[in-house]
Amino acid sequence: MRRIFGVILFSLTLSPVFAQQLGIYQHGTVVRMKMGDCPAIVHGFMANFGAPVVPMGVEACPEFTLVSDKVVYIIAGRSSNQLIPLADVIDFRMHRNEIAVRLDDSKRESKFSIKEMILRSEWDRIQRHIDEQLKSTELQEAHR
């Protein structure tokens, strides 16, 4: 009986609905998307000790900039059909070395690999610098 209760409890802890109820999810906004190379996903013995993996075909996968309160993530989908709507607030959580995203009350999460992470304060500073450079360039072109 204890074993059955343990299995049920364990399965509940993995449920996205249960995770949302516990407040495990963070909130973020997707502000940018571009297409990039798909990450090679290899598991097991051959991933650790085998020859390097060369992708068979060149497939483009989406890369997203996900802005949360404290951290900005650059995340990549595993396939070309893993899309997240822009400018929507989404629920996400860290799952091992990936980000698990839950969209529109779906029962399943989509997993994305983390390509980069930067503190939100640093990202805001870089964005301000880029905006200042663009304004400066526009002013220089207007005076010509």
C-alpha positions as CSV (number, residue, x, y, z in Angstrom):
1,M,0.0,0.0,0.0
2,R,2.8,2.4,0.8
3,R,4.5,1.6,-2.5
4,I,1.3,2.5,-4.4
5,F,0.9,5.7,-2.5
6,G,4.5,6.6,-3.2
7,V,4.0,6.0,-7.0
8,I,0.9,8.1,-7.0
9,L,2.6,10.9,-5.1
10,F,5.6,10.7,-7.4
11,S,3.4,10.9,-10.6
12,L,1.6,13.9,-9.1
13,T,4.8,15.8,-8.5
14,L,5.7,15.4,-12.2
15,S,2.4,16.8,-13.4
16,P,2.5,20.3,-14.9
17,V,-0.9,21.0,-13.4
18,F,0.4,20.1,-9.9
19,A,3.6,22.1,-10.5
20,Q,1.5,25.2,-11.4
21,Q,-0.6,24.7,-8.2
22,L,2.6,24.6,-6.2
23,G,3.9,27.8,-7.8
24,I,7.0,26.2,-9.3
25,Y,6.5,28.0,-12.6
26,Q,8.1,31.3,-13.3
27,H,6.6,33.9,-15.7
28,G,8.4,35.4,-18.6
29,T,7.8,37.1,-21.9
30,V,9.2,36.0,-25.3
31,V,10.5,39.2,-27.0
32,R,12.5,37.8,-29.9
33,M,12.6,34.8,-32.2
34,K,15.1,33.8,-34.9
35,M,15.9,30.6,-36.7
36,G,19.1,28.8,-35.9
37,D,20.7,25.4,-36.0
38,C,19.0,22.6,-34.2
39,P,20.9,21.3,-31.2
40,A,22.1,17.7,-31.6
41,I,20.4,15.6,-28.9
42,V,22.3,12.4,-28.1
43,H,21.8,10.3,-25.0
44,G,23.5,7.3,-23.4
45,F,26.9,5.7,-23.8
46,M,27.6,6.9,-27.3
47,A,27.0,10.5,-26.3
48,N,29.8,10.3,-23.7
49,F,32.3,8.0,-25.4
50,G,31.4,7.8,-29.1
51,A,32.5,9.8,-32.1
52,P,31.2,13.4,-32.5
53,V,27.7,13.6,-33.9
54,V,27.4,15.2,-37.3
55,P,23.8,16.3,-38.1
56,M,22.3,14.5,-41.1
57,G,20.4,17.4,-42.6
58,V,20.4,21.1,-42.0
59,E,17.2,21.8,-40.1
60,A,16.5,25.3,-38.7
61,C,15.1,25.4,-35.2
62,P,13.6,28.4,-33.5
63,E,15.6,30.3,-30.9
64,F,13.7,32.6,-28.5
65,T,14.7,35.4,-26.1
66,L,12.7,34.8,-22.9
67,V,12.7,37.7,-20.4
68,S,11.9,37.0,-16.8
69,D,12.1,39.2,-13.8
70,K,15.7,38.4,-12.9
71,V,17.2,36.4,-15.9
72,V,17.0,36.6,-19.6
73,Y,17.3,33.2,-21.4
74,I,18.2,32.4,-25.0
75,I,16.5,29.0,-25.6
76,A,16.3,26.8,-28.6
77,G,13.7,24.3,-29.7
78,R,14.6,20.8,-30.6
79,S,12.7,20.8,-33.9
80,S,11.4,23.4,-36.4
81,N,7.8,23.1,-35.2
82,Q,8.4,24.1,-31.5
83,L,7.0,27.6,-31.5
84,I,6.2,30.0,-28.8
85,P,4.0,33.1,-29.5
86,L,5.8,36.4,-29.3
87,A,4.9,39.0,-26.6
88,D,2.9,36.5,-24.6
89,V,3.5,35.9,-20.9
90,I,4.3,32.2,-20.6
91,D,4.9,29.8,-17.6
92,F,8.2,28.1,-17.5
93,R,10.4,26.1,-15.1
94,M,13.9,24.9,-14.9
95,H,14.1,21.1,-15.7
96,R,17.6,19.6,-15.4
97,N,19.6,21.6,-18.0
98,E,16.6,22.7,-19.9
99,I,13.6,25.0,-19.6
100,A,10.2,23.4,-19.6
101,V,7.5,25.7,-21.1
102,R,3.8,25.3,-20.6
103,L,1.6,27.1,-23.1
104,D,-2.1,27.9,-22.8
105,D,-3.0,25.5,-20.1
106,S,-1.7,22.6,-22.1
107,K,-1.3,19.3,-20.3
108,R,2.2,18.8,-21.7
109,E,5.3,20.9,-21.4
110,S,7.7,21.6,-24.3
111,K,11.4,21.3,-23.5
112,F,13.9,23.8,-24.8
113,S,17.7,23.8,-24.4
114,I,19.3,26.8,-22.8
115,K,21.9,28.4,-25.1
116,E,22.6,31.5,-23.0
117,M,21.6,33.2,-19.8
118,I,22.2,36.8,-18.7
119,L,21.1,38.8,-15.7
120,R,18.1,41.0,-16.5
121,S,19.9,44.1,-15.2
122,E,22.8,43.5,-17.5
123,W,20.5,42.7,-20.5
124,D,18.6,46.0,-19.9
125,R,21.9,47.9,-19.8
126,I,23.0,46.4,-23.1
127,Q,19.6,47.1,-24.7
128,R,19.8,50.8,-23.6
129,H,23.3,51.0,-25.1
130,I,22.1,49.6,-28.4
131,D,19.2,52.1,-28.4
132,E,21.6,55.0,-27.7
133,Q,23.8,53.8,-30.6
134,L,20.9,53.6,-33.0
135,K,19.7,57.1,-32.0
136,S,23.2,58.5,-32.4
137,T,23.5,56.9,-35.9
138,E,20.1,58.3,-36.9
139,L,21.0,61.8,-35.7
140,Q,24.3,61.7,-37.7
141,E,22.5,60.6,-40.8
142,A,19.9,63.3,-40.4
143,H,22.6,66.0,-40.2
144,R,24.2,64.9,-43.5
